Amino acid sequence: MKVIFIINEQAGAGKGAKVWNKIASQLTIPYTAHISNYSGHAIQLAKQYTAAEESILLLAIGGDGTIHEVIEGAAGFNHIQIGAMKAGSGNDFARGYHIFKQVSDVEKYYEHHSSSVSAMDLGEITLLDHPSHSFVNNSGIGFDAFITTTLNQSRLKRWLNYVKLGRLSYMLLTIWALFTFKRFNADIQIGEQTYCFRNVWFISICNGPYFGGGMKISPSSRSNDQQLELTVVHDLSRIKLLLVFMTVFWGKHVNFREVKMLQADQFSIKVDAPTVSHVDGEFLGYVSAGTLIT
């Protein structure tokens, strides 16, 4: 087995570089390391190993965005196994999946990998007339996408990460977005059944339970059950939405009547107004009125 590290040194306001330096100083097994220098670079770095003939362990060092890119580039190839060591600010992947916590875990896996491989589901979302994108934790449209994509471009997040208060940035931006985001209507079709929702805040499509740096948006999600869970938040006031968000960390938001949970292996969504979308917290694109999302 060949061990390949793909490192985002900028993850977690520079935490990625510190984590990697510590890992590199302790490794005793042979490995190759690549530094991801820009958005999308980790996808390219991972793709170059898809044609390899030998067994590959791809290890992402970074946050959810880095892990998403590595999986986007290399998932689905039988000779590639993908792992991670956290170094970001959100780290929702680390909460929902088994990760390597220390160098000794990596080296044990290197020696005995054949006995500990497990397959995981991978979600896929397609906007009409756009290419498909994979997601590990969740994808979504609306309020959550508006927050996460704005947050990733914000100086506030970088500063709060620096002082180790990264989770606070999501909550602060949520309060601001309460008064600026415009709701929409959506129709969701699952098989022969169509669900119509009005005044929708967001639709989160989940493969894993967490998003937004530890919010348990989909408590019943399991990443190996061949199912996706949809969390639809609709028809509630701005103040009540804030209350819902306060309960998401414990998964108690599912008790609100304005929160609808659906499950399916495939579905389509149609919206009536432009809104923003994301995959694993990374900007996907703007969804125009009438667009089908599958």
N, C-alpha and C positions, 0 to 999 in steps of 0.2 A: 504494500500500500504506500502511495505517495501522499505526503501531507503538505497541503497548500494553505497558507494564511493570506487572507485579504483584509487589509487593515485600513480603517478610516481614522486617521490620526486626529481629525478635527471633531470627532464625535464627543458629545458631552463637554463642549467648550474646551477641547484639548485633552480630555481624559483618555481618549483613544490612544494617543501617543504614549502616555504614561503607562497605561495597561500593557501595551505592546512591548515597551522597553523592559518591563518587569518579566513578561512571559519569555521574551527572547533570551534574557539573561539566565533563565532556569532550564531551557530546553536542552535535552541531551539526545534527542532523536533527530534524524535528518529531515529537513523541511525546506520549502521555498516560500518566500514572502513577497507580497506585492502591496504597494501603497495605493489606495484609491485617492485620486487627486481632485475629482470633480463629480458632480451629480451624473449618474449613469456609468461612471467609470468601472465600478465593481461589477456591473452587468457584463461589460466587455472582458474584464479580467477573468470572470467565471466561465464565460463562453469558450475561451480558448482551450479549456480542458474537456469540452464535450466530445471531442473526437479522439481522446486518448484511448489507448488499448488496455492500459493498466488500471487497477483500482485506485480511486482518488478520494481523499478526505479533504473537503473544502471547509475551512474554518473562517468564519466572519468575525472580525474584531471591531465592534462598533455598536451603534444603536439599532433600532428597528428599521431605519431606512437602509442601512448597510446590509443587514440580513435580508431585507426584501430584495435588494438588487442582486445579491449573490444567488438567491433562490430563483429570481426571475431569469437569470442567465444560465442556470445549470440544472434546474429541477427536471425530473422525468427521465434522467439517464441512469440506467441500472448500475453503471460502473462508478457513479459519483454518489458519495454520502456527504451530507451537509450538516455542519455543526456550528456552534457559536459560543463566544465568550463575551459577556456584556461589557460595554464601555460607553453607553449612551446616557440619555437623560430620562427617556420614557421607559425603555426596557420591557415593553409588554410581551415581547416574544419570550423573554426569560421567565416571565410569570406563568406562561401557558404551556411551555415546552421544557423538556429536559435539556439543559445546557452543560457545557464543561465549566466547572467552577474554579479549577486550578490546573496547573500544568501537569501534575501527576495524573489527573483524570484523562488528559489527552494521551499521555504516554501509555497508560494502561489500555486505552482503547486501541491505540496503534498496535499493541501486542496481541490483543484478544478481540479484535473488532467483529469477527464473524459471529460471535455469540450475543451481540448486543445491538443489532440493527433493527430498527422499527420503521415501518412506512407510515407517513402522515398524509392527510388530505391537503389539497391545495385548491383554493377557490379561484375562480376566473370571472372577470367582468368584461363586458363588451358594450361600448357605446355605439349606437348606430353610425355606420360609415367610419368607424375607428378600429384600430387593431385591438386585440384582446390583451388584457393584463392579468397576471397572477397576483394573488394576495395570500399571505400566511395567516395573519390575525383577522383583519376585517377590511372591508371596503364600504363606501357609503356616499350618500348624497345629502346635501342640505347643511344644517347647522353644524354638525360635527366636522364636516369637510371644510366649512367656512373657517372654523376655529383652527383646525390643525394646519391648513395651508397658510393661513395668516400668521400663525405662531411660528412656523418654520422660517418665515421671512423676517421675523421680529428681532430687534435688538434686545428687547426685554427678556426673551428666552435665553439668549446667550449670556446676558448679565446675571440672571437668576441661576443659571447652570453654574456659573463661575463661583457664586456664593453658596452653592449647594442647596438651592431652593427651587429647582427646576419644576417640580410638580405645582408650585404656586402659580407659575406663569399660565398654565392651562385654566386655572380657576379665575384668574384676573381677566383673561381674555374672554372667558365665557360670560362674565358679567357685562363687559363692553358689547359683546355680540348680541346679547339679549335685546338691545335697543336699536340695533342696526340691521339685523338679518330679516329678510322678507320671506314669509312662509309660502308654501305652494300646495297644490292638490296632486294626488298620485293614485293611479290604479295599478294594483299588483295582481298578476295572473299566475296562478299555480295550478297546472293541469287545466281542468275545466272550470275551476273556481276563480272568480275575480273579486278582489277586495278593493273597495273604494274608500279613500281617506281624504279628508279635507283639513285645511290649515295644518299641513304637515311641517314639523320642525326639522326632522331628519329621519332617514331610513338607513340603519346600519346593518350591513350584511356580514355575518360573523362566521368565521371558521374556528376561532378561539374565543375565550371569554372576555379578554381585556382590550381596552383601548384608552388613549389619553393619559398614559402614565399611571395605570393601576385602577382605572375605573372598570368595574365588573359589569360591562354593558350587556353581556349575554351569558348569564350564569350556567345555562344548560348546554352551552357549546362544547363539543368534544372534537378534537382535531383528527380523529380516526374513525368517524362513524358514517362517512360518505354523505353527510347532510350539512346544509347551511342553515343558520338561524337568522331571521330578519327581526330587528327591533324597530318598530314604527312608533314615533312619538308625535301625537297630533291633537288638535282641538283642546289646547290648554293655554292659559294665560302666561305672560312672561314671568310673573312672580312664581307661579306654580312650576314652571319649567326649572327655575332656579332650585326649588325644593326637590324636584325630581333628580337634578344633578347632584344634590347633596347626598342622596341615598344610593347613587350608582356605585360608590366605592364598596358598598356591602351587598349589592345586587338586589336591594329592596324596591327599586323603581318598578319592578315587574308587577307590584301590587296596585299600581295606579291604573284606573280604568282607561286613561288616555294613552297607555303604553300597550301596544299590541305585539305579541310574540308569535311569529310564524316559522314553520320549518319546511324545507324542501331541498331536493337535490338540484333543481333548476327552476327558473321563474323568469318573468319579464316585468319591468316597471315602466310606466309611462307617466311623465310629469306634464303639468300645464303651464309652467313658468320657468324661466332660466334659473339654474342653480349650479353650485359647484360640486365636484366629486373628488374622491381621493382613493388611493389604495395604500393600505398600511401607513396612513398618515402622510403620504406623499401626494402632491397635487397630480390629479389625473386629467382634468379638463373641465370645461364648463358645459353643463347639460342644457341644451336648448329646449324650449317648449315643444312637446310632441315627440321628443326623442325616446326611443326604446332602449332600455338597459336590460341586459340579460346576463 
